[in-house]
Structures are given as C-alpha cells and as structure tokens.
Amino acid sequence: MQIITRKSFWIIGTAVLGLALALAGPGLTESRAEDVSFKGETVKVYVGFGPGSSNDTYLRQFAPYLQKHLPGNPTVIVDNKAGGAGIVMGNYFYNTVKPDGREVGFYAVAVMNMWLGNPNVKFDITKMPLLGGFGVNVVTLVHESTGIKTAKDLLNAKKEIYMGASSRTSPNHIGDTAILKIFGIPHKGLTGIRNSGRAFQGMRAGELTMYSVASDIYLLHKDALNRDGIYAIYQRGILEADGSVTNQTSLGLPTVDEVVRTYKPEAANSPIFKALIASLGVYAGAKPFFLPQGTDQNYVDVWSKSLAAAREDTEYVTMFEKQSGELAKWFGPEDGRKLLTAISANFADEDVMASIREISAKK
C-alpha cells in the first residue's frame, strides 16, 4: 500500500489547485476591480454610425474625459461600424468582440430595432453587462404655416402635415404619426432626413412642416427657429426607471402624455396611444453602453464607475453644456436594467405592436 505523506499531499494539492485555476480561465485569476489598469493600452468604443454623425461626435468629445477616468489612462479610440441604424455594429459587437474588458459597445438607437423585432437584429441586450447610459428627451416642432403654434391648436388643424424622420421605423416617425392619427390630422411622412440641420433647412423652405428633435438641440436653436416661424408644441418627456414620465421644466412644454389626456382623453387607453408611449420609452434608454457577454465582473465595475465619473467631470459638463445644451441624466447599471425592463414591457402588448407595424410598414 502506498502511503501519502504530508509533503506529497501538499504537492498534489498545489498541483490540483493550479490545474483548476488554469481550467477556470482568467475569471478566477483576475485582479480585483480596484487593481485593474489599462496603462499603456488602447481601448475601443464602438458606435454604429459614421464619422460626423451626432453619436460619433458625442463619443469623440467624450473620449478624452473617459480616458482621464479609466485606470491607467489608456488611449480611447472610437471605432465606427455604420449601417442599419446601429444594427451592423450591434451584431458585430455581440457576436465577434472578445470579452477581455477592452472593447465597449455604444448601442445608440440600435436597441430600438431589437424592441421592434427587426429580423436583422442578431444581438440581445439582456445578455450583456449594462454599464450605464442616458436617455434623450425630444420636442416636436411645427411650422406656423400649419396653423399650429401650441398643442391645443392640434384640435383644429386641417392642413396636411409634411412630417420628417430618418426612417419609418424611427421612434420619431412612430411617435409623430401616432399623435397625428389620434388628432385626425392628414399627413405625409418624408424619410431619409438624418440630421437636424437638414430638417431645419427643410422647414424654413416649406418642404417639412413637422419634425422632432432632441431637446438640447432645440434649446440651442430656439430663438432662431422662433424667428423663422418654427415652434415646439410638446415634449416626449423623460421616462424614469419606475415607469413614470417627468417633465423637463426648462422647456416650458407639456408632455405628449399630458396633451393627449387633456385634449383627446378618449384615446388615452387606445393601442395607438400606447404605441406613442412605447416610442417615448425608446428615447429614455436610447444611449446605453455594454460590455460583451462573459466579461469579468471586475471590468464591468471599472467601466461602470469610469463612465459615470467621466460624465460628471466638471470640465466635460461645462464643455458639453456650452456646445450642446443641457446634459441628459445618466443612469447606472441597476436603474438602467429597471428602465430597459420597463421599456421592453411597452412592446409586449400585441395590439401595440400591431399599431407600430402599421405605422412603420412601407407604403
């Protein structure tokens, strides 16, 4: 019989432990979150739109501050993978990028396509670590030639509205079409308009008479737009993690929910109104950051903390508000998951989805 001595037991145990750690992979050997450093490295943030787009511009302005707050101050580069309103990037990131903690996906707008059940979507945001993000409040503009200057004027509007949007599946197109249907206003949708500058030109030229734009952009151009007879009539409002809708008071505008409940209360429980609210919800979680599924929790914690710190950086906030207006509220991983769950619930009703599909269908 072979006798296992204390020394041989120690040797065997050490070997087994080493083998177990090796087979378990990097997760068990990874440093604590506070010890993670990217010093001397390059990290990437992917965006699904081309250079010069609003999302690309945002990230390139934000990158130096993110670099400042990531441990080790790595070089942060923005990698553009444009196409399909964020779908190309979303699919690439979800199915190709390795979970090594050095590449992050900025899923701006792409999540809308997932919620709408776009068959080209090959990613699932519920399976990726959410790092945080922010929403976008939106205001709807109309030209005075429509006879509309306030939300109340929708009750008596008779002229056909020429409504602009990037595509028929965009939340702008869905939301604005829903409100016009609720008020029984004739309209035509003009798509392919992908930036506010082009839309403002179209409104001044009379090619468009309705367009929805991010509230921060509106506040920057409000005086010039008003001089040209272009007025904001309502805001989408800000969807909170608990599902409530709050008013961005600096706009001085009613929320679309308030408009319908005040002037068309009979429509407040209709599928078309719920489709309108669902489109509102998309904006609330429109700009989330994710790491690939399987990423070590230490890196998730580091990125979450660094992104939040960069957004709160005094120098960044001052720069952003000077150039782009009011900075949107940041949500962390916990509130973000609650928010995404609330938004997803808006799309669970088949009657709501039927209304959205009808609005977004090609005609």
Residue pairs with C-beta under 8 A, 6 or more apart in sequence:
4 12
21 28
21 29
26 296
27 296
30 36
30 296
30 298
31 298
32 298
33 297
33 298
33 299
33 301
33 302
33 305
36 71
36 101
36 298
36 299
36 302
37 71
37 72
38 70
38 71
38 72
38 73
38 74
38 102
39 71
39 72
39 73
39 74
40 72
40 74
41 72
41 74
41 75
41 102
42 74
42 75
42 76
42 77
42 102
43 70
43 74
43 75
43 76
43 77
43 102
43 103
43 104
44 76
44 77
44 78
44 79
44 102
44 103
44 104
45 59
45 63
45 66
45 76
45 77
45 78
45 79
45 103
45 104
45 105
45 106
45 289
46 78
46 79
46 80
46 81
46 89
46 92
46 93
46 97
46 103
46 104
46 105
46 106
47 53
47 55
47 56
47 59
47 78
47 79
47 80
47 81
47 89
47 106
47 108
48 55
48 81
48 82
48 83
48 84
48 85
48 86
48 87
48 88
48 89
48 90
48 106
48 107
48 108
48 109
48 110
49 55
49 56
49 80
49 82
49 86
49 108
49 109
50 56
50 80
50 82
51 80
53 82
53 194
53 195
54 195
55 106
55 108
55 109
55 287
56 78
56 80
59 78
59 106
60 78
61 319
61 320
61 323
62 310
62 311
62 316
63 76
63 77
63 78
64 76
65 310
65 311
65 313
65 315
65 316
66 76
66 306
66 307
66 310
67 73
67 74
67 75
67 76
68 310
68 313
69 306
69 307
69 309
69 310
69 313
70 76
70 302
70 303
70 306
71 302
71 306
81 88
81 89
81 92
81 93
82 88
82 89
83 89
84 113
84 120
85 109
85 110
85 112
85 113
85 166
85 167
85 169
85 170
86 107
86 108
86 109
86 110
86 111
86 113
87 110
87 113
87 118
87 120
87 121
89 105
89 107
89 110
90 105
90 107
90 110
90 113
90 114
90 121
90 122
90 123
91 120
91 121
91 122
91 123
93 103
93 105
93 107
93 123
93 290
93 292
94 105
94 122
94 123
94 124
94 128
94 292
94 293
95 122
95 123
97 103
97 105
97 292
98 292
99 291
99 292
99 293
99 294
99 295
99 296
100 295
100 299
101 291
101 295
101 296
101 298
101 299
101 302
101 303
103 291
103 292
104 131
104 289
104 290
104 291
104 303
105 128
105 289
105 290
105 291
105 292
106 287
106 288
106 289
107 125
107 287
107 288
107 289
107 290
108 286
108 287
109 286
110 121
110 123
111 125
111 282
111 285
111 286
111 288
111 340
112 169
112 170
112 171
112 282
112 286
113 120
113 121
113 169
114 121
114 123
114 124
114 125
115 278
115 282
115 343
115 344
115 347
116 169
116 347
116 356
116 360
117 353
118 169
125 288
125 290
125 340
126 340
127 293
128 290
128 291
128 292
128 293
129 290
129 291
129 293
129 295
129 297
129 300
129 333
130 288
130 289
130 290
130 333
130 336
130 337
130 340
131 288
131 289
131 290
131 291
131 300
131 303
131 304
131 307
131 333
132 288
132 289
132 304
132 307
132 308
132 330
132 331
132 332
132 333
132 336
133 285
133 286
133 287
133 288
133 289
133 330
133 331
133 336
134 286
134 287
134 311
134 328
134 329
134 330
134 331
135 238
135 239
135 283
135 284
135 285
135 286
135 287
135 328
135 329
135 331
135 339
136 214
136 215
136 283
136 286
136 287
136 328
137 214
137 215
137 235
137 236
137 237
137 238
137 248
137 251
137 283
137 328
138 171
138 172
138 175
138 212
138 213
138 214
138 215
138 235
138 236
138 283
139 212
139 213
139 215
139 218
139 232
139 234
139 235
139 236
139 251
139 253
140 175
140 176
140 179
140 210
140 211
140 212
140 232
140 233
140 234
140 235
140 236
140 256
141 203
141 210
141 211
141 212
141 213
141 218
141 225
141 230
141 231
141 232
141 233
142 148
142 149
142 161
142 209
142 210
142 230
142 231
142 233
143 203
143 206
143 208
143 209
143 210
143 229
143 230
144 229
144 230
144 231
145 159
145 206
145 209
145 229
146 157
146 159
146 161
146 209
146 210
147 153
147 156
147 157
147 158
147 159
148 154
148 157
148 231
148 233
149 231
149 233
150 231
150 233
151 233
151 234
151 253
151 254
151 259
151 262
151 263
152 263
153 233
154 179
154 183
154 185
154 233
154 259
154 263
155 183
155 263
157 183
157 185
158 185
159 186
159 209
160 186
160 187
160 188
161 180
161 185
161 186
161 187
161 188
161 209
161 210
162 187
162 188
162 190
162 207
162 208
162 209
162 210
163 173
163 176
163 177
163 180
163 187
163 188
163 189
163 190
163 208
163 209
163 210
163 211
164 189
164 190
164 191
164 193
164 199
164 202
164 203
164 208
164 210
164 211
165 172
165 173
165 176
165 189
165 190
165 191
165 193
165 211
165 212
166 172
166 173
166 191
166 192
166 193
166 194
167 173
167 191
167 192
168 189
168 191
168 359
168 360
168 361
168 362
169 360
170 191
171 279
171 280
171 282
171 283
172 211
172 212
172 279
173 189
173 191
173 359
173 360
174 275
174 276
174 278
174 279
174 356
174 359
174 360
175 212
175 236
175 256
175 276
175 279
175 280
176 210
176 212
177 187
177 189
177 359
178 272
178 273
178 275
178 276
178 279
178 355
178 359
179 256
179 259
179 260
179 276
180 187
180 210
181 272
182 260
182 264
182 267
182 270
182 272
182 273
182 276
183 263
183 264
187 210
190 202
190 207
190 208
193 199
193 202
193 208
193 211
196 211
196 213
196 214
196 217
196 221
199 208
199 211
199 213
200 211
200 221
200 225
200 230
202 208
202 211
203 209
203 211
203 228
203 230
204 228
204 230
212 236
215 235
215 248
215 251
215 325
215 326
216 324
216 325
216 326
216 327
216 328
217 324
217 325
218 225
218 232
218 251
219 250
219 251
219 325
219 326
220 324
220 325
222 232
225 231
225 232
232 251
232 253
233 253
234 253
234 254
234 255
234 256
234 258
234 259
235 247
235 248
235 251
235 253
235 254
235 255
235 256
236 255
236 256
236 279
236 280
236 283
237 245
237 246
237 247
237 248
237 255
237 256
237 257
237 280
238 245
238 246
238 247
238 248
238 284
238 329
239 245
239 280
239 281
239 283
239 284
239 285
239 339
239 342
239 343
240 246
240 284
240 339
241 331
241 335
241 336
241 338
241 339
241 342
242 338
242 342
243 342
245 255
245 257
245 280
247 253
247 254
247 255
247 258
248 326
250 326
254 262
256 276
256 280
257 277
257 280
260 267
260 268
260 273
260 276
261 268
267 273
271 349
271 351
271 352
271 354
271 355
272 355
274 346
274 349
274 351
274 352
274 355
275 352
275 355
275 356
275 359
277 346
278 343
278 346
278 347
278 352
278 356
279 356
281 342
281 343
281 346
282 343
284 339
284 343
285 336
285 339
285 340
285 343
287 328
288 336
288 340
289 303
289 307
291 299
291 300
291 303
300 333
304 332
304 333
308 330
308 332
310 316
311 317
311 327
311 330
312 330
317 327
320 327
321 327
331 339
346 352
347 353
347 356
